[in-house]
Amino acid sequence: MGELDVALEAAIAAYERGDREGQGPFLVARNVPWQSYDAWMCGLECCWRLEFKAGDVWMHGDPSIVHETISNWFNTMIITQIQCIPEVECAIDVISAARASRLATIRGDKEPDQCYFSSSVLEPQRAVIEVAYKNEGLEALKSSVDLWEASGSLLAIGVKITRELDLTFVAKERGAAAATELKFGPEFLDESNQEAFVVEFPLSCFTGDVEGDHRIRFDLFGLQKYVIKMIEHERRFFYSNVAFLNFNKRSFVSVAVIWK
């Protein structure tokens, strides 16, 4: 297992250096036997999303503030809307949100950012959500959406985010001929047309435990504003840390001179 641990550390280091930013996923290792990968994953606890594909191990993860908060935005929207359905006493009674679980695909296994099952029967996942920020490009994200739909998901959603606010929403329902793709950055979406950028899907795509024609809606203008807020928060956090480190460096030099 040590070889895979070392290879994962190297992939993480490449990501943190900014190598091929936005062009992930990052290769961890090639020609890995499934038994070795499976045993390694059973003992691995980390925040990085991994995939086994035809003998190769890939890293998709992006534990940044932006990535994690946008992923959680979707989960909050789904659970909140289910909780508002009159016949639902508690959302957890009808839907199981399993976040980044290992799920089987038609070519191995993969960990999405969010995944959902009916609470009554933990059958193959009904819906998955993938968020791509610094970890992979739009084409890789669209391939993931297609993969999840082909692997049995009733709904696969993907969102691509860049610091320049090039924002793309992709979704594919089971059996659809093509995916829905919407650009929702400020260039395309503002207060004047926000109503046209509300997308909705049958609740049955997320859980089969609620009767009736209920829908889950995502307001992409609201999501755009939240993305902008989180990117700004990340930027302030980064520069405040840089300023703090520089201040400490100057203080250390001053103390060293006085001591000398």
SENUVO-401311 format. One record per atom (N, C-alpha, C, O): x, y negated, z; residue in three letters. Coordinates in steps of 0.2 Angstrom, whole numbers, plus 2048, in hexadecimal, padded with zeros to 3 digits. Layout:
<bases>
XYZALA ...
</bases>
This chain:
<bases>
804806800MET 800800800MET 8047FA800MET 8027F47FEMET 80B7FA802GLY 80F7F5803GLY 8107F17FCGLY 8107EB7FCGLY 8107F57F7GLU 8117F27F0GLU 80B7ED7EEGLU 80D7E87ECGLU 8057EF7F0LEU 8007EB7EELEU 7FF7E57F3LEU 7FD7E07F1LEU 8017E67F9ASP 8027E07FEASP 8067DB7FBASP 8057D57FBASP 80C7DD7F9VAL 8117D87F6VAL 80F7D57F0VAL 8107CF7EEVAL 80C7D97EBALA 8097D67E5ALA 8047D17E6ALA 8037CC7E3ALA 7FF7D27EBLEU 7FA7CE7EDLEU 7FD7C77EFLEU 7FB7C27EDLEU 8027C87F3GLU 8057C17F6GLU 8087BE7F0GLU 8087B77F0GLU 80B7C17EBALA 80E7BE7E5ALA 8097BA7E1ALA 80A7B57DFALA 8037BD7E0ALA 7FD7BA7DDALA 7FB7B47E0ALA 7F97AF7DDALA 7FA7B57E7ILE 7F87AF7EBILE 7FD7A97EAILE 7FB7A37EAILE 8037AB7EAALA 8087A57EAALA 8087A27E3ALA 80979C7E3ALA 8077A67DEALA 8067A37D7ALA 80079E7D7ALA 8007997D4ALA 7FA7A07DATYR 7F479C7DATYR 7F67967DETYR 7F47907DCTYR 7F97967E4GLU 7FA7907E8GLU 7FF78B7E5GLU 7FF7857E6GLU 80478E7E0ARG 80878A7DDARG 8057867D7ARG 8077817D4ARG 7FF7887D5GLY 7FB7857D0GLY 7FD7887C9GLY 7FB7857C4GLY 80078E7C9ASP 8017917C3ASP 7FB7937BFASP 7F77967C2ASP 7FA7917B9ARG 7F47937B5ARG 7EE7907B8ARG 7E97947B8ARG 7EE78A7BBGLU 7E87887BFGLU 7E27887BAGLU 7E27867B5GLU 7DD78B7BDGLY 7D678C7B9GLY 7D67917B4GLY 7D27927B0GLY 7DC7957B4GLN 7DC79A7AEGLN 7DD7A17B1GLN 7DF7A67AEGLN 7DA7A27B7GLY 7DA7A87BBGLY 7D57AD7B7GLY 7D27AB7B2GLY 7D57B37B9PRO 7D77B67C0PRO 7DF7B77BFPRO 7E27B77BAPRO 7E27B87C5PHE 7E97BA7C6PHE 7EA7C17C6PHE 7E77C47CAPHE 7EF7C47C2LEU 7F17CB7C3LEU 7F47CC7C9LEU 7F97C97CBLEU 7F27D17CCVAL 7F67D47D2VAL 7FA7DA7D1VAL 8007DA7D2VAL 7F77DF7CDALA 7FB7E57CBALA 7F87E87C6ALA 7F27E87C5ALA 7FC7EC7C2ARG 7FA7F07BCARG 7FA7F77BEARG 7FF7F97C2ARG 7F67FB7BAASN 7F78037BBASN 7F78057C2ASN 7FB8097C4ASN 7F28037C5VAL 7F18057CCVAL 7EC80B7CCVAL 7E680A7CAVAL 7ED8117CFPRO 7E88167D0PRO 7E28147D4PRO 7E38107D9PRO 7DC8167D2TRP 7D68147D6TRP 7D78167DDTRP 7D58127E2TRP 7D981C7DFGLN 7DA81E7E5GLN 7DE8197EAGLN 7DC8187EFGLN 7E48177E7SER 7E88137EASER 7E580C7ECSER 7E58097F1SER 7E28097E7TYR 7DE8037E7TYR 7D98037EDTYR 7D87FF7F1TYR 7D58097ECASP 7CF8097F1ASP 7D180A7F8ASP 7CE8077FCASP 7D780E7F9ALA 7D980E800ALA 7DC808802ALA 7DB806808ALA 7DF8047FETRP 7E27FE800TRP 7DD7F9802TRP 7DD7F5807TRP 7D77F87FEMET 7D27F47FFMET 7CE7F5805MET 7CC7F1809MET 7CE7FC807CYS 7CA7FE80DCYS 7CE7FB813CYS 7CA7FA818CYS 7D47FA813GLY 7D77F7819GLY 7D97EF818GLY 7DD7ED81CGLY 7D77EC813LEU 7D97E5811LEU 7D47E0814LEU 7CE7E1812LEU 7D67DB817GLU 7D17D6819GLU 7D47CF817GLU 7D97CD81AGLU 7D17CC812CYS 7D47C6810CYS 7CE7C280CCYS 7C97C580BCYS 7D07BC80BCYS 7CB7B7808CYS 7CB7B7800CYS 7C77B47FDCYS 7CF7BB7FDTRP 7D07BB7F6TRP 7CC7C07F3TRP 7CB7C67F5TRP 7C87BE7EEARG 7C47C27EAARG 7C87C77E5ARG 7CC7C47E1ARG 7C77CD7E6LEU 7CB7D27E2LEU 7C77D67DDLEU 7C17D77DELEU 7CA7D87D8GLU 7C67DC7D3GLU 7CB7E27D0GLU 7D17E17CFGLU 7C87E87CFPHE 7CB7EE7CCPHE 7C87EF7C5PHE 7C27F07C5PHE 7CD7EE7C0LYS 7CA7EF7B9LYS 7CF7F37B5LYS 7D47F17B4LYS 7CD7F97B4ALA 7D17FD7AFALA 7D87FE7B2ALA 7DC7FE7AEALA 7D87FF7B8GLY 7DF8017BBGLY 7E37FA7BDGLY 7E87FB7C0GLY 7E07F47BBASP 7E47EE7BDASP 7E07EB7C3ASP 7DA7EB7C4ASP 7E47E87C7VAL 7E17E47CDVAL 7E27DD7CCVAL 7E77DA7CAVAL 7DC7D97CCTRP 7DC7D27CBTRP 7DA7CE7D1TRP 7D67D07D5TRP 7DC7C87D2MET 7DA7C47D8MET 7D67BE7D5MET 7D97BA7D1MET 7D07BD7D7HIS 7CC7B77D5HIS 7CB7B27DAHIS 7C87AD7D9HIS 7CD7B37E0GLY 7CB7AF7E6GLY 7CD7A87E6GLY 7D37A77E3GLY 7CA7A47E9ASP 7CB79D7EAASP 7C879A7F1ASP 7C37987F1ASP 7CC79B7F6PRO 7C97997FDPRO 7C97927FEPRO 7CA790804PRO 7C978E7F9SER 7C97867FASER 7C37847FDSER 7BE7877FDSER 7C377E800ILE 7BD77B803ILE 7B777A7FDILE 7B277C7FFILE 7B97787F8VAL 7B47777F2VAL 7B177E7F0VAL 7AB77E7F0VAL 7B57837EFHIS 7B37897EDHIS 7AE78C7F2HIS 7A878E7F1HIS 7B078C7F9GLU 7AC78F7FEGLU 7A578B7FFGLU 7A078E800GLU 7A67857FFTHR 7A0781801THR 79A7817FBTHR 7947827FCTHR 79D7827F5ILE 7987827EFILE 7957897EFILE 78F78A7EEILE 79978E7F0SER 7967957F1SER 7917957F6SER 78B7987F5SER 7927927FCASN 78D792802ASN 78778E800ASN 78278F803ASN 7887897FCTRP 7827857FATRP 77D7897F6TRP 7777887F8TRP 77F78D7F2PHE 77A7927EFPHE 7777967F4PHE 7707977F4PHE 77A7997F9ASN 77879D7FEASN 77279A802ASN 76D79C804ASN 774794804THR 76F78F808THR 76978E804THR 76478E807THR 76A78C7FEMET 76478B7FAMET 75F7917F9MET 7597907FAMET 7627977F8ILE 75E79D7F8ILE 75A79F7FEILE 7547A07FEILE 75E79F803ILE 75B7A180AILE 75679C80CILE 75179E80FILE 75779580BTHR 75379080DTHR 74C79180ATHR 74779080DTHR 74C792803GLN 7467937FFGLN 742799801GLN 73C799801GLN 74679E802ILE 7427A5805ILE 73F7A380BILE 7397A680CILE 7427A0810GLN 74079F816GLN 73979B816GLN 73579B81BGLN 738797811CYS 732792810CYS 72C79680DCYS 72779380DCYS 72D79C80BILE 7277A0808ILE 7237A280EILE 7257A5813ILE 71C7A080EPRO 7187A1814PRO 7187A9817PRO 7187A981DPRO 7187AE812GLU 7187B4815GLU 71F7B7817GLU 71F7BD819GLU 7247B3817VAL 72A7B6819VAL 72C7B3820VAL 72C7AD821VAL 72C7B7825GLU 72D7B582CGLU 7357B382DGLU 7367AE830GLU 7397B782ACYS 7407B682BCYS 7447B8824CYS 7437BE822CYS 7487B4822ALA 74B7B681BALA 74F7BC81BALA 74F7C0817ALA 7527BE821ILE 7567C4822ILE 7527CA821ILE 7557CF820ILE 74C7CA822ASP 7477CF822ASP 7467D281AASP 7447D7819ASP 7487CD816VAL 7467CF80FVAL 74C7CE80AVAL 74C7D1804VAL 7527CB80CILE 7577CA808ILE 75E7CB80CILE 75E7C9812ILE 7637CF809SER 7697D080CSER 76E7CC808SER 7707CE802SER 7717C780BALA 7777C3808ALA 77D7C780AALA 77F7C6810ALA 7817CA805ALA 7877CE807ALA 78D7CA805ALA 7937CD806ALA 78D7C4803ARG 7927C0801ARG 7977C47FCARG 7967C67F7ARG 79E7C47FEALA 7A37C77FAALA 7A47CE7FBALA 7AA7D07FDALA 79F7D27FASER 7A07D97FBSER 7A37DD7F5SER 7A27DA7EFSER 7A67E27F6ARG 7A87E67F0ARG 7A37E97EDARG 79F7ED7F0ARG 7A27E87E6LEU 79C7EB7E3LEU 79F7EE7DCLEU 7A47EC7D9LEU 79B7F47DBALA 79D7F87D5ALA 79B7F47CFALA 7967F17CEALA 7A07F47C9THR 79E7F27C3THR 79F7F77BETHR 7A17FD7BFTHR 79E7F67B8ILE 79E7FB7B2ILE 7A67FC7B1ILE 7A78017ADILE 7AA7F87B4ARG 7B17F97B2ARG 7B67FA7B8ARG 7BC7F97B8ARG 7B37FB7BEGLY 7B77FB7C4GLY 7B37F87CAGLY 7AD7FB7CCGLY 7B57F47CEASP 7B27F07D3ASP 7B47E97D3ASP 7B97E77D0ASP 7B07E57D7LYS 7B17DD7D7LYS 7AE7DA7DDLYS 7A97DD7DFLYS 7B17D57DFGLU 7AE7D17E5GLU 7AB7CB7E3GLU 7AF7C67E1GLU 7A57CA7E2PRO 7A27C37E0PRO 7A27BE7E6PRO 7A47C07ECPRO 7A07B87E5ASP 7A07B37EBASP 79A7B47EFASP 79A7B47F5ASP 7947B67ECGLN 78E7B77F0GLN 78B7BD7ECGLN 78B7BE7E6GLN 7877C27F0CYS 7837C77EDCYS 77D7C87F1CYS 77D7C77F7CYS 7787CA7EETYR 7717CB7F2TYR 76E7D27F0TYR 76E7D47EBTYR 76B7D47F6PHE 7677DB7F5PHE 7607DA7F9PHE 7607D57FDPHE 75C7DE7F7SER 7567DE7FBSER 7577E1802SER 75B7E6802SER 7547DF807SER 7567E180ESER 7537E880FSER 7567EC813SER 74E7EA80BSER 74B7F180DSER 74F7F680ASER 74F7FC80CSER 7527F5804VAL 7567FA801VAL 75D7F77FEVAL 75C7F37FAVAL 7627F9801LEU 7697F67FELEU 76B7FA7F8LEU 7707FE7F8LEU 7677F97F3GLU 7687FC7ECGLU 76E7F77E9GLU 7707F27ECGLU 76F7F97E3PRO 7747F57DFPRO 7727ED7DFPRO 76C7EC7DFPRO 7777E97E0GLN 7767E27E1GLN 7707DF7DCGLN 7717E17D6GLN 76C7DB7DEARG 7677D87DAARG 76A7D17D7ARG 7687D07D1ARG 76E7CD7DAALA 7707C77D8ALA 7777C67DAALA 7797C87E0ALA 77C7C37D6VAL 7827C17D8VAL 7847BA7D6VAL 7817B77D1VAL 7887B67DAILE 78A7B07D8ILE 7917AF7D8ILE 7957B17DDILE 7947AC7D3GLU 79B7AB7D3GLU 79D7A37D2GLU 7997A07CEGLU 7A27A17D6VAL 7A479A7D5VAL 7AB79A7D3VAL 7AF79D7D7VAL 7AD7967CEALA 7B37957CCALA 7B678E7CCALA 7B378A7CAALA 7BB78D7D0TYR 7BE7867D1TYR 7C57867CETYR 7C67857C9TYR 7CA7877D3LYS 7D07887D0LYS 7D378E7CELYS 7D878F7CCLYS 7CF7937CFASN 7D179A7CFASN 7D079D7C8ASN 7D47A27C6ASN 7CB79B7C4GLU 7CA79E7BDGLU 7C77997B8GLU 7C37947BBGLU 7C879A7B2GLY 7C57957ADGLY 7BE7977ABGLY 7BB79C7AEGLY 7BA7937A7LEU 7B37947A5LEU 7B279B7A2LEU 7AD79E7A3LEU 7B779D79DGLU 7B67A3799GLU 7B67A979EGLU 7B37AE79DGLU 7BB7A97A3ALA 7BB7AE7A7ALA 7B57AF7ACALA 7B37B47ADALA 7B27A97AELEU 7AC7A97B1LEU 7A67AC7ADLEU 7A37B07B0LEU 7A67AA7A7LYS 7A07AC7A3LYS 7A17B47A2LYS 79C7B87A2LYS 7A77B67A2SER 7A87BE7A1SER 7A67C17A7SER 7A37C77A7SER 7A77BE7ADSER 7A57C17B3SER 79D7C17B4SER 79A7C67B6SER 79A7BC7B1VAL 7927BC7B1VAL 7907C17ADVAL 78B7C57AFVAL 7937C27A7ASP 7917C87A2ASP 7927CF7A6ASP 78E7D37A5ASP 7987CF7A9LEU 7997D57ACLEU 7947D77B2LEU 7927DD7B2LEU 7927D37B6TRP 78D7D47BBTRP 7877D67B8TRP 7837DB7BBTRP 7847D37B3GLU 77E7D47B0GLU 77E7DB7ADGLU 77A7DF7ADGLU 7847DD7A9ALA 7857E37A6ALA 7867E97ACALA 7847EF7AAALA 7877E77B2SER 7887EC7B7SER 7827ED7BBSER 7827F07C0SER 77C7EA7B9GLY 7767EB7BCGLY 7737E67C0GLY 76E7E77C3GLY 7767E07C1SER 7737DB7C5SER 76D7D87C1SER 76E7D77BBSER 7687D67C5LEU 7627D37C1LEU 7647CC7C0LEU 7617C97BBLEU 7697C97C3LEU 76A7C27C2LEU 7727C17C4LEU 7747C37C9LEU 7757BD7BFALA 77C7BB7C1ALA 77D7B47BFALA 77B7B27BAALA 77F7B07C4ILE 7807A97C4ILE 7887A77C4ILE 78B7AA7C9ILE 78A7A37C0GLY 7917A07C1GLY 7917997C0GLY 78D7967BDGLY 7967967C4VAL 79778E7C4VAL 79E78D7C3VAL 7A278F7C7VAL 7A07897BELYS 7A77877BDLYS 7A77807BFLYS 7A477B7BDLYS 7AC77E7C4ILE 7AE7777C6ILE 7B57757C5ILE 7B97797C6ILE 7B676F7C3THR 7BD76C7C2THR 7BD7667C6THR 7B87637C7THR 7C37647C8ARG 7C475E7CCARG 7C27587C7ARG 7C07527CAARG 7C27587C1GLU 7C07537BCGLU 7B87537BBGLU 7B574F7B7GLU 7B47577BFLEU 7AD7587BFLEU 7AA75A7B8LEU 7A57587B6LEU 7AE75F7B5ASP 7AB7637B0ASP 7A87697B3ASP 7AB76D7B5ASP 7A17687B3LEU 79D76D7B7LEU 7997717B2LEU 79576E7AELEU 7997787B3THR 79577C7AFTHR 7917817B3THR 7947847B7THR 78B7827B2PHE 7877877B5PHE 78578C7B0PHE 78378B7AAPHE 7867937B1VAL 7857987ADVAL 78179D7B1VAL 78279F7B6VAL 77C7A07ADALA 7777A57B0ALA 7757AA7ABALA 7747A87A5ALA 7747B07ADLYS 7727B57A9LYS 76D7BA7ADLYS 7707BD7B1LYS 7677BB7AAGLU 7637C07ADGLU 7637C67AAGLU 7657C77A4GLU 7617CC7ADARG 7627D27AAARG 75E7D37A4ARG 7587D17A3ARG 7627D579FGLY 75F7D7798GLY 75E7D1794GLY 75C7D178EGLY 7607CB796ALA 7607C5792ALA 7657C578CALA 76B7C878DALA 7637C3786ALA 7687C3781ALA 76E7BF782ALA 7737C177FALA 76D7B9785ALA 7737B5786ALA 7727B178DALA 76D7B1790ALA 7787AF78FALA 7787AB796ALA 7757A4795ALA 7767A178FALA 7737A179ATHR 77179A79ATHR 77779679CTHR 77A7987A1THR 779791799GLU 77F78D79AGLU 77D78679AGLU 77B783795GLU 77F7827A0LEU 77D77B7A0LEU 7837777A3LEU 7867797A8LEU 7857727A0LYS 78A76D7A2LYS 7867687A7LYS 7817657A5LYS 7887687ADPHE 7847637B2PHE 78975E7B5PHE 78775C7BBPHE 78E75D7B2GLY 7937577B5GLY 78F7507B3GLY 78A7507B0GLY 79274B7B6PRO 78F7447B6PRO 78E7427AEPRO 78A73E7ADPRO 7927457AAGLU 7927437A3GLU 78B7457A0GLU 78974279BGLU 78874A7A3PHE 78274D7A0PHE 77C74D7A4PHE 77674D7A2PHE 77D74B7ABLEU 77874C7B0LEU 7787467B4LEU 77D7457B8LEU 7737427B5ASP 77273D7BAASP 76B73C7BCASP 7677407BBASP 7697377C0GLU 7637367C3GLU 75D7367BEGLU 7577387BFGLU 75F7347B8SER 75A7337B2SER 7577397AFSER 7527397ADSER 75B73F7B0ASN 7597457ADASN 75A74B7B2ASN 75A7517AFASN 75A7497B8GLN 75B74F7BDGLN 7567547BDGLN 75775A7BEGLN 74F7527BBGLU 74A7577BBGLU 74B75D7B6GLU 7487627B7GLU 74E75B7B1ALA 7507607ACALA 7557657ADALA 75676A7AAALA 7597637B3PHE 75E7687B5PHE 75D76B7BCPHE 76176D7C0PHE 75676D7BCVAL 7547727C2VAL 7537797BFVAL 74F7797BBVAL 75777D7C0VAL 7577847BEVAL 7537897C3VAL 7547887C9VAL 74F78D7C1GLU 74C7927C5GLU 74C7997C3GLU 74C79A7BDGLU 74C79E7C7PHE 74C7A57C6PHE 7477A87CAPHE 7457A67D0PHE 7447AE7C8PRO 73F7B27CCPRO 7427B47D3PRO 7487B67D3PRO 73F7B37D8LEU 7417B67DFLEU 7437BD7DELEU 7477BF7E2LEU 7407C17DASER 7417C87D9SER 7487C97D7SER 74A7CF7D8SER 74B7C47D4CYS 7527C57D2CYS 7577C67D9CYS 75C7C97D8CYS 7547C37DEPHE 7587C37E4PHE 7567C87E9PHE 75A7CB7EDPHE 7507CA7EATHR 74D7CF7EETHR 7467D17EBTHR 7427CE7E8THR 7457D87ECGLY 73F7DB7EAGLY 73A7DC7F0GLY 7357DF7EFGLY 73B7D97F6ASP 7377DA7FCASP 7327D47FDASP 72F7D4802ASP 7317D07F8VAL 72C7CB7F9VAL 7277CB7F3VAL 72A7CA7EDVAL 7217CC7F4GLU 71C7CC7EFGLU 71A7C57ECGLU 71B7C07F0GLU 7187C47E6GLY 7167BE7E3GLY 71B7BB7DFGLY 7207BD7DEGLY 7187B67DBASP 71D7B37D6ASP 7207AD7D9ASP 71F7A77D7ASP 7257AE7DDHIS 7297A97E0HIS 72F7A87DCHIS 7327AC7D8HIS 7327A27DCARG 7387A07D8ARG 73D79D7DDARG 73C79A7E2ARG 74379E7DBILE 74979A7DFILE 74C7957DAILE 74D7967D4ILE 74C78F7DCARG 74E7897D8ARG 7557867DAARG 7567867E0ARG 7597847D6PHE 75F7817D7PHE 75F77A7D3PHE 75F77A7CDPHE 7607757D7ASP 76076E7D5ASP 76776D7D3ASP 76B76B7D7ASP 76976D7CDLEU 77076C7CBLEU 7727647CCLEU 7787637CCLEU 76E7607CCPHE 7707597CEPHE 7727597D5PHE 7777557D7PHE 76E75C7D9GLY 77075D7E0GLY 7777607E1GLY 77B75E7E5GLY 7787657DDLEU 77E7697DDLEU 7847657DBLEU 7897657DELEU 7837617D6GLN 78875C7D3GLN 78A7577D9GLN 7907567DAGLN 7857547DCLYS 7877507E1LYS 78B7537E7LYS 7907507EALYS 7897597E8TYR 78C75D7EETYR 79475F7ECTYR 79875E7F0TYR 7957617E5VAL 79B7627E3VAL 7A075C7E3VAL 7A575C7E6VAL 79D7567E1ILE 7A17507E2ILE 7A374E7E9ILE 7A974C7EAILE 79E74F7EDLYS 7A074E7F5LYS 7A57537F7LYS 7AA7507FBLYS 7A57597F5MET 7AA75E7F8MET 7B175D7F5MET 7B675E7F8MET 7B175B7EEILE 7B77597EBILE 7BB7537EEILE 7C17537F0ILE 7B774E7F0GLU 7B97487F3GLU 7BB74A7FAGLU 7C17487FDGLU 7B874E7FEHIS 7BA751804HIS 7C0754804HIS 7C5753808HIS 7C17597FFGLU 7C775C7FEGLU 7CD7577FDGLU 7D37587FFGLU 7CC7527F9ARG 7D174D7F7ARG 7D374A7FDARG 7D97497FEARG 7CE747801ARG 7D0744807ARG 7D474880CARG 7D974680FARG 7D274E80DPHE 7D5753811PHE 7DC75480FPHE 7E1754813PHE 7DD755809PHE 7E4756806PHE 7E9750807PHE 7EE75180APHE 7E674A806TYR 7EA744807TYR 7EC74280ETYR 7F1740810TYR 7E7744812SER 7E8742819SER 7ED74781CSER 7F1745820SER 7ED74D81AASN 7F275281CASN 7F9750819ASN 7FE75181DASN 7FA74E813VAL 80074B810VAL 803745815VAL 808745816VAL 7FE741816ALA 80073B81AALA 80273D821ALA 80773A823ALA 7FF742824PHE 80174482BPHE 80874782APHE 80C74682FPHE 80974B825LEU 80F74F825LEU 81574A824LEU 81A74A827LEU 81474581FASN 81973F81EASN 81A73B824ASN 82073A826ASN 81573A828PHE 81673682EPHE 81A73A833PHE 81F737836PHE 819741834ASN 81C745838ASN 824745836ASN 82874683AASN 825746830LYS 82C74682DLYS 83074082FLYS 835740831LYS 82C73A82EARG 830734830ARG 831733837ARG 836731839ARG 82C73583BSER 82D735842SER 83373A845SER 837738849SER 833740841PHE 839744843PHE 840741841PHE 844742845PHE 84073E83CVAL 84673A83AVAL 84873583FVAL 84E734841VAL 843731841SER 84472C846SER 84772E84CSER 84C72C84FSER 84473484FVAL 846737855VAL 84D739854VAL 851739859VAL 84F73C84EALA 85573F84DALA 85A73A84DALA 86073B850ALA 85973484BVAL 85E72E84AVAL 85F72C852VAL 86572A854VAL 85972B855ILE 85A72985CILE 85E72D860ILE 86272C864ILE 85D734860TRP 860739863TRP 868739862TRP 86C73A866TRP 86973885BLYS 870738859LYS 87473285DLYS 87A73185CLYS 
</bases>
